[in-house]
């Protein structure tokens, strides 16, 4: 019986620990997002194709969800388009360098900060919605938008950003070193 009483305490401690570590996690996300890194062909190619596969699954999910949330598909498409624009802008502002081992890139810190801030706002909105639901708060425009499919719009921004950035990075790698990504031609001597 005493062990059963400890279970709520353990859950409470875990939630408190998560809340304390959340700002550190967001800072680590920002630091990793703006870090200088080497472009590895197989990683970028794999990410690009997996993201391309994720878009139809995401849109299909938004279409299914639109049965319960009227604006889910519309918000998903708008978020995807905004994310693609942000990804193209981020790729355009990325600094590229070449060394003996290949291409090195450093994403723009301001766009990484904007995406990390969007993650933090999404978490804060989730807490706010939970608090509002628990206390029976008044309905307002932001809550209506979120409940009508706004979460799919935010998810679309993240997916569109990653899709555009990764495919743009893949195109840049192919343009700068096409011989390293294509298989060797055995007939060429």
N, C-alpha and C positions, 0 to 999 in steps of 0.2 A: 503493500500500500504506500509506504513512503516514497518508493521509486516512482509511482504514478504521480505523486505530487511534484516531483522534480521535473517532470516532462514540460509543463508550462514554463518553468524557470529556464530550462535549457533553450526552449524556443525563443523566449524573450531575450536571452543573452545572445543568441545567434542573430536575431534581428538587430539588436543594438550594435553588435560588432559589424554587421553589414553596413549599417548607417554610418558608423565611424570610418569605415574603410572606403566608402563610396567616393568622397572627394579625392582620396589618394588614387583610386582606380581611374577616375576621370583625368587626373593630372598625368598618370602613366599613359593613358590613351592618347592624350595630346602630345606628350613627348615622343612616343613611338610613331605617331602619325607624321611628325615633322622631321623625323630623323633622316639622315643621309644614308642611302642604301644602294647596293649594287643590284642592277637589273638582271635577274636570272631568267633565261628564256623559258625554261620548262615551267617555272612557277607562274609566270605571267600568262603564258599560253593556257595552262590549266585553269587559272582563275578566270580568264576571259571566257572560255567555253562553259565553265560552270555557271558563271553569271548570266551568259546568254541563255542557258537552260532554265535559270531561275526566273527570268522575266515572264515567260508564258505561264509558269506555275503560279507566280504571284498574281498575274492578271486573272487567271482562272479562279484563284482563291477569292480575289476581290469581286469577281462576278457572282460567285456563290454567296458571298457575304452580303451582296447587294439585295438579296432577298429579305434580309432583316434590317439592313442599314441602307437606306435609299441612295445615299451619295457615295457609297464605298468605291464603286468602279470609277466614277468620275474623279474622286479625290486621288485614287491610286494612279490614274493616268496623268493628272496634273502634277502630282508629286514626282512621278517618273520623269516627266518632261523637265520640271525644275531641277531635279537631280542630274539629269543629263547635261543641262546648261551649266550647272555648277561644276560638274566633272570636266567638261570641255574648258571652262575658265581656269580650273585648277591645273589642268594639263598645260595650258598655255602659259601659266605663271610658274610652272615648275622649272627649277634650274637643272640643266643636264650638263654632265661633264664626261669626258672620255679619258680613260687611262689605258695602260697596257693590257689590263684584264677585261676591259669592256666598258659598258655604259654605267654611270653612277647618276642617280637623280635625288634631288631634295625637294619634296613637296612644299608649296607655299604655306608659310606658317599661319597666315590670316584665314585662309580657307579651311585649314585643318582646325583652327580655333573655332571657326563658325560651325563646322560639323560637330565638334566636341560639345559646343554650347547647345546645339540642337539635341544632342543626346541627353545633356543635363536637363534641358527644358522638358523633354519628353518624360524623363523620370519624375521631375517635379509635377508635371501635369497629371501623371498617374497617381501620385500621392494626393494631389488636390482633388482629383475625381473620387478617390477612395474616401477621403475625409468628407467630401460633399455628400456622398452616398450614405455614409455612416451617420451623419448628423441631419440628413434630410434637408439640405440646403436648397436655396432658391435656384430656379432654372435661369441660366443666362446664355448669351450668344455663344461664348466659347464652349461651354458644356454641350450645347446643342450641336455645334460643329463636330466636336470630338465624338459624341455618341452617334452622329449620322455618318461616320466613315472617316473622320479626320485622322485616325491612327493609320489607316491604309495610305493616306497621303504622306504622312511622315515616313512610313516604311518605303514608299515609292521614292522619296528624296534620297534616302540612303542607298537603295538599290540602283537608281539611275546614276548617282554620283560614282559609285564603284564600277558600274558597267562602262560608262563613258571614259573614266580615267584608265581603267585596265585595257580596254580596247585601243585607246589612244596610245598608251604606253607600248602595247604590242605592235601597233603600226610603226611607231618610231623605231623600235628595235629591228623590225623587218627592213625598214628603209635604210638604217645605218649599217646593218651587217646581214645582208640577205644570205650570204654563203654559210654562216654559222648555224642558221636555223633550218635550212633545206637539206635533205639527204644528198649525199654525194652521188654523182652520176657515174655508174660503173663503165659506161661506154666512152666516156671522155678520157683520153690518154695523154 
